[in-house]
């Protein structure tokens, strides 16, 4: 019995930072499987599986190792008039990491946490945002969204955020 317990004690424990980095890697894998943003040109795309809400993908910046994108439904928040939820994501393709930098155009981390959050508050906020993205990407995949249904749009085809 003690041999089993000593074996369990030797298993490495995952730190909170390790957990977050693993979440970034998982989000990158899910994004690549779902939409493959690394292979898309800058611009706006729409994904509309049968009977589902339109999903808007905007490739904001495409660099050699990094893609910045915004992902949102094609519906507007009645109060702010902006897409909601709207995730702004930075993908690091060389490191295979994707992180949510913020949600909703008017709600950057400074708006949510103030100008001087503690490191713990900032870390917890990033963990919550990226956990939400992971669950949202799973949901989108289950609902039939994907690169097979992406359509490139002319810039004037969609209203500005």
QUIJOPE-V437869 format. One line per field, one symbol per residue. ss: DSSP state (H for helix, E for strand, C for the rest). phi: phi as a letter, one per 30 degrees, with the letter a starting at -180 (. if undefined). psi: psi as a letter, one per 20 degrees, with the letter a starting at -180 (. if undefined). A space follows every 10 residues. Layout:
# QUIJOPE-V437869
ss = ???
phi = ???
psi = ???
This chain:
# QUIJOPE-V437869
ss = CHHHHHHHHC CCCCCHHHHH HHHHHHHHHH HHHHCCHHHC CCEEEEECCC CCCCEEEEEE EECCCEEEEE EEECCECCCC CCECCEEEEE EECCCCEEEE EEECCCCCHH HHHCCCCCHH HHHHHHHHHH HHHHHHHHHH HHCCCCHHHE EEECHHHCCC C
phi = .ddddddddd ddcddddddd dddedddddd ddddbhddcc dekcbbbbde icddccbbdd bbcecbbcbb baddbcdddc icdbdbccbc ccddchbbbd daciedbded ddcjdbdded dddddddddd ddeedddddd dddjdlddcd bdcdeddcdd d
psi = ghhgghhhhi pqqprhghgg hhgggghggg ggggilhhjq qpaqqponqp jrqppppoog porgiqpprp prrlqqphgi jrppqopppp pohhilqpqp hrqphjmrhh hgirimqqhg ggghghgggh gggghghggg ghijqrhhjp pqqqhihqqq .
